Amino acid sequence: MKNLFVLPVVALGLLFGTQSINANEISFDETVEVTVQEKYIELAVENLPQPILDAVAKDFKGATISKAAAKEDASEFKLELTKEDGETVEVHCDAEGNWVSH
């Protein structure tokens, strides 16, 4: 009766032992790149600071602001502009109306 119990235990031990050996032999050389996206909060266009409105009027003549969003700390704004020809452009600026490149 003891042999009937010992045999399955030894077989399971060998099975698990060889699986862990095989798992250790596999290695990956791939690098994973993680991009952290800034969180923007949607904002009504009429609530944008005046310097931003002035910068859009000056640098994008004839364009209208179709969407606006701001970082939680209001340090940067993301605007979607629609030009006169119908093309849409996404731009970023700070609260003083200075353009920020991404």
ROSEMAR-464821 format. One line per field, with one value per residue: residue number from 1; residue in three letters; x, y, z of N, C-alpha, C in turn. Coordinates in Angstrom, 2 decimals, always signed. Layout:
% residues N
resi: [NUM	...]
resn: [ALA	...]
n_east: [X	...]
n_north: [Y	...]
n_up: [Z	...]
ca_east: [X	...]
ca_north: [Y	...]
ca_up: [Z	...]
c_east: [X	...]
c_north: [Y	...]
c_up: [Z	...]
% end
This chain:
% residues 102
resi: [1	2	3	4	5	6	7	8	9	10	11	12	13	14	15	16	17	18	19	20	21	22	23	24	25	26	27	28	29	30	31	32	33	34	35	36	37	38	39	40	41	42	43	44	45	46	47	48	49	50	51	52	53	54	55	56	57	58	59	60	61	62	63	64	65	66	67	68	69	70	71	72	73	74	75	76	77	78	79	80	81	82	83	84	85	86	87	88	89	90	91	92	93	94	95	96	97	98	99	100	101	102]
resn: [MET	LYS	ASN	LEU	PHE	VAL	LEU	PRO	VAL	VAL	ALA	LEU	GLY	LEU	LEU	PHE	GLY	THR	GLN	SER	ILE	ASN	ALA	ASN	GLU	ILE	SER	PHE	ASP	GLU	THR	VAL	GLU	VAL	THR	VAL	GLN	GLU	LYS	TYR	ILE	GLU	LEU	ALA	VAL	GLU	ASN	LEU	PRO	GLN	PRO	ILE	LEU	ASP	ALA	VAL	ALA	LYS	ASP	PHE	LYS	GLY	ALA	THR	ILE	SER	LYS	ALA	ALA	ALA	LYS	GLU	ASP	ALA	SER	GLU	PHE	LYS	LEU	GLU	LEU	THR	LYS	GLU	ASP	GLY	GLU	THR	VAL	GLU	VAL	HIS	CYS	ASP	ALA	GLU	GLY	ASN	TRP	VAL	SER	HIS]
n_east: [+0.82	+2.00	+3.70	+1.94	+1.19	+3.61	+4.62	+2.90	+3.47	+6.22	+6.18	+4.70	+6.43	+8.66	+7.47	+6.72	+9.22	+10.66	+9.21	+9.73	+12.42	+12.45	+11.07	+12.86	+14.81	+13.93	+14.18	+13.57	+14.35	+13.13	+12.24	+10.06	+8.20	+6.83	+4.37	+3.39	+0.43	-0.64	-3.23	-6.01	-8.59	-11.75	-12.80	-14.79	-14.79	-15.21	-14.23	-11.52	-8.32	-7.71	-5.14	-4.61	-6.68	-6.04	-3.54	-4.24	-5.86	-3.92	-1.82	-3.10	-4.85	-8.23	-8.92	-10.94	-11.61	-12.39	-12.43	-11.44	-9.15	-7.68	-4.76	-4.88	-3.75	-3.90	-1.69	-1.08	-2.66	-4.76	-5.71	-8.10	-8.08	-9.99	-9.29	-9.75	-9.97	-11.13	-9.49	-8.35	-6.39	-4.26	-3.08	-0.83	-0.58	+0.66	-0.68	-0.18	-0.33	+1.78	+3.18	+3.52	+5.60	+5.14]
n_north: [-1.19	+1.17	+1.60	+2.27	+4.81	+6.24	+6.15	+7.86	+10.33	+10.66	+10.74	+13.10	+14.91	+14.76	+15.69	+18.39	+19.36	+19.24	+21.04	+23.52	+23.76	+24.00	+26.40	+28.21	+28.34	+29.90	+33.12	+36.64	+39.25	+41.58	+45.02	+46.98	+49.83	+52.40	+54.81	+57.66	+59.29	+62.59	+63.92	+65.55	+67.94	+68.52	+71.68	+74.58	+76.71	+79.43	+79.78	+79.91	+81.42	+84.90	+85.56	+83.23	+83.14	+85.48	+84.73	+82.66	+84.08	+85.79	+84.09	+82.09	+83.07	+83.45	+80.91	+78.80	+77.87	+74.68	+72.69	+72.51	+71.88	+71.40	+70.88	+69.41	+71.18	+73.54	+74.41	+73.94	+73.98	+72.27	+72.59	+72.25	+73.31	+74.66	+75.34	+77.84	+76.45	+74.09	+72.19	+70.48	+71.14	+70.22	+71.94	+73.03	+75.07	+77.36	+79.03	+81.68	+81.98	+81.09	+78.96	+75.46	+72.79	+69.37]
n_up: [+0.00	+0.71	-1.42	-3.47	-2.74	-2.67	-5.29	-6.99	-5.75	-6.18	-8.99	-9.43	-8.23	-9.94	-12.28	-11.64	-10.99	-13.43	-14.93	-13.72	-14.22	-17.01	-17.25	-16.18	-18.11	-20.16	-21.48	-21.87	-24.05	-24.64	-24.55	-22.71	-23.31	-21.51	-21.64	-20.07	-19.86	-19.75	-17.73	-18.87	-18.37	-19.65	-20.91	-21.09	-23.92	-23.53	-21.00	-21.13	-20.43	-21.15	-22.38	-23.85	-25.71	-27.11	-28.19	-29.94	-31.76	-32.82	-33.85	-35.29	-37.41	-38.25	-37.42	-35.33	-31.95	-31.31	-29.36	-25.94	-23.30	-20.07	-18.01	-14.75	-12.90	-14.26	-15.68	-18.27	-21.46	-23.76	-27.01	-29.60	-32.77	-35.44	-38.65	-41.28	-43.67	-42.90	-41.80	-38.91	-36.02	-33.35	-30.60	-28.00	-25.12	-22.60	-19.65	-20.13	-22.83	-24.35	-26.76	-26.49	-27.27	-28.22]
ca_east: [+0.00	+2.90	+4.22	+0.90	+1.20	+4.92	+4.79	+2.31	+4.16	+7.48	+5.85	+4.34	+7.66	+9.44	+6.74	+6.87	+10.64	+11.10	+8.56	+10.41	+13.70	+12.16	+10.66	+14.05	+15.65	+13.36	+14.43	+13.08	+15.22	+12.32	+12.10	+8.70	+8.20	+5.58	+4.14	+2.43	-0.33	-1.11	-4.68	-6.61	-10.00	-12.44	-13.04	-15.57	-13.94	-15.38	-13.51	-10.07	-7.72	-7.62	-3.90	-4.70	-7.55	-5.27	-2.49	-4.89	-6.26	-2.72	-1.01	-3.95	-5.90	-9.38	-9.22	-11.80	-11.31	-13.53	-12.39	-10.40	-8.95	-6.57	-4.23	-5.56	-3.19	-4.06	-0.38	-1.03	-3.96	-4.77	-6.77	-8.34	-8.45	-10.49	-8.86	-10.76	-10.13	-11.75	-8.49	-8.25	-5.04	-4.19	-1.95	-0.70	-0.01	+0.57	-1.72	+0.18	-0.47	+3.01	+3.00	+4.33	+5.72	+5.05]
ca_north: [+0.00	+2.31	+1.80	+2.93	+6.22	+6.82	+6.26	+9.11	+11.48	+10.78	+11.15	+14.51	+15.65	+14.84	+16.54	+19.80	+19.68	+19.50	+22.25	+24.70	+23.84	+24.54	+27.79	+29.02	+28.41	+30.88	+34.52	+37.61	+40.41	+42.69	+46.17	+47.53	+51.27	+52.86	+56.23	+58.21	+60.35	+63.64	+63.97	+66.85	+68.07	+69.32	+73.04	+75.39	+77.67	+80.76	+79.82	+79.99	+82.72	+85.85	+85.46	+82.10	+83.60	+86.44	+84.01	+81.95	+85.09	+86.34	+83.11	+81.23	+83.97	+82.81	+79.62	+78.83	+76.84	+73.77	+71.98	+72.98	+71.09	+71.91	+69.99	+69.63	+72.36	+74.66	+74.87	+73.75	+73.82	+71.57	+73.18	+71.75	+74.46	+74.39	+76.42	+78.28	+75.43	+72.91	+71.33	+70.62	+71.08	+70.22	+72.73	+73.12	+76.33	+77.58	+79.99	+83.00	+81.99	+80.63	+77.64	+74.38	+71.70	+67.99]
ca_up: [+0.00	+0.74	-2.77	-4.25	-2.37	-2.97	-6.74	-7.52	-5.17	-6.92	-10.35	-9.38	-7.93	-11.19	-13.22	-11.25	-11.05	-14.82	-15.43	-13.21	-14.94	-18.34	-17.11	-15.91	-19.30	-21.09	-21.11	-22.84	-24.21	-25.13	-23.66	-22.72	-23.12	-20.91	-21.83	-19.12	-20.48	-18.85	-17.66	-19.18	-18.03	-20.66	-20.46	-22.04	-24.61	-22.93	-19.73	-21.36	-20.08	-22.26	-23.16	-24.79	-26.80	-27.90	-28.93	-31.05	-32.74	-33.44	-34.56	-36.12	-37.91	-38.89	-36.79	-34.15	-30.97	-31.27	-28.08	-25.03	-22.09	-19.25	-16.99	-13.46	-12.23	-15.20	-16.15	-19.72	-22.09	-25.04	-27.83	-30.95	-33.61	-36.77	-39.55	-42.26	-44.72	-42.31	-41.17	-37.46	-35.50	-31.89	-30.10	-26.54	-24.67	-21.16	-19.28	-20.65	-24.28	-25.01	-27.36	-25.93	-28.24	-27.68]
c_east: [+0.87	+3.43	+3.21	+0.85	+2.49	+5.07	+4.15	+3.01	+5.47	+7.22	+5.48	+5.56	+8.52	+8.77	+6.91	+8.32	+11.12	+10.43	+9.27	+11.77	+13.48	+11.78	+11.86	+14.93	+15.16	+13.66	+13.95	+14.02	+14.45	+12.24	+10.69	+8.80	+6.83	+5.48	+3.06	+1.72	-0.80	-2.64	-5.15	-8.10	-10.64	-12.84	-13.86	-14.66	-14.04	-14.67	-11.99	-9.55	-7.57	-6.31	-3.90	-5.56	-6.82	-4.21	-3.08	-5.28	-5.05	-2.02	-1.80	-5.14	-7.00	-9.75	-10.14	-11.42	-12.54	-13.59	-11.26	-10.36	-7.74	-6.06	-4.91	-5.04	-3.25	-2.73	-0.25	-2.43	-3.79	-5.97	-6.88	-8.86	-8.97	-10.13	-9.96	-11.01	-10.74	-10.79	-8.48	-6.81	-5.11	-2.92	-1.99	-0.09	-0.12	-0.48	-1.44	+0.07	+0.79	+2.81	+4.01	+4.39	+5.68	+5.71]
c_north: [+1.25	+2.63	+2.51	+4.43	+6.91	+7.06	+7.53	+10.35	+11.71	+11.27	+12.63	+15.38	+15.80	+15.77	+18.01	+20.24	+19.99	+20.74	+23.50	+24.86	+24.44	+26.02	+28.70	+29.20	+29.48	+32.28	+35.43	+38.80	+41.62	+43.79	+46.72	+49.02	+51.69	+54.36	+56.67	+59.38	+61.33	+63.65	+65.40	+66.81	+68.98	+70.66	+73.77	+76.46	+79.05	+80.89	+79.85	+81.36	+83.61	+85.76	+84.31	+82.49	+84.57	+85.75	+83.26	+82.95	+85.63	+85.32	+82.18	+82.04	+83.18	+81.46	+79.81	+77.67	+75.94	+72.96	+72.56	+72.07	+71.64	+70.81	+70.34	+70.86	+73.63	+75.24	+74.76	+73.48	+73.12	+72.10	+72.44	+72.93	+73.97	+75.59	+76.74	+77.23	+74.13	+71.95	+71.56	+70.37	+71.05	+70.96	+72.76	+74.46	+76.42	+78.67	+81.39	+83.09	+81.63	+79.21	+76.65	+73.27	+70.35	+67.05]
c_up: [+0.00	-0.64	-3.66	-3.95	-2.79	-4.46	-7.31	-6.98	-5.90	-8.34	-10.39	-9.10	-9.17	-12.19	-12.89	-11.31	-12.45	-15.37	-14.93	-13.88	-16.31	-18.26	-16.87	-17.14	-20.28	-20.59	-22.23	-22.87	-24.73	-24.08	-23.81	-22.43	-22.61	-21.09	-20.85	-19.80	-19.42	-18.88	-17.89	-18.85	-19.07	-20.06	-21.52	-22.62	-23.97	-21.58	-19.90	-20.94	-21.33	-23.03	-24.17	-25.98	-27.71	-28.75	-30.12	-32.15	-33.50	-34.35	-35.47	-36.61	-38.63	-38.29	-35.60	-33.23	-30.87	-29.98	-27.24	-23.81	-21.36	-18.34	-15.67	-12.74	-13.09	-15.66	-17.66	-20.24	-23.43	-25.81	-29.15	-31.76	-34.94	-37.63	-40.54	-43.34	-44.19	-41.64	-39.67	-37.02	-33.98	-31.48	-28.58	-26.19	-23.15	-20.90	-19.79	-22.17	-25.04	-25.51	-26.78	-26.96	-27.53	-28.61]
% end
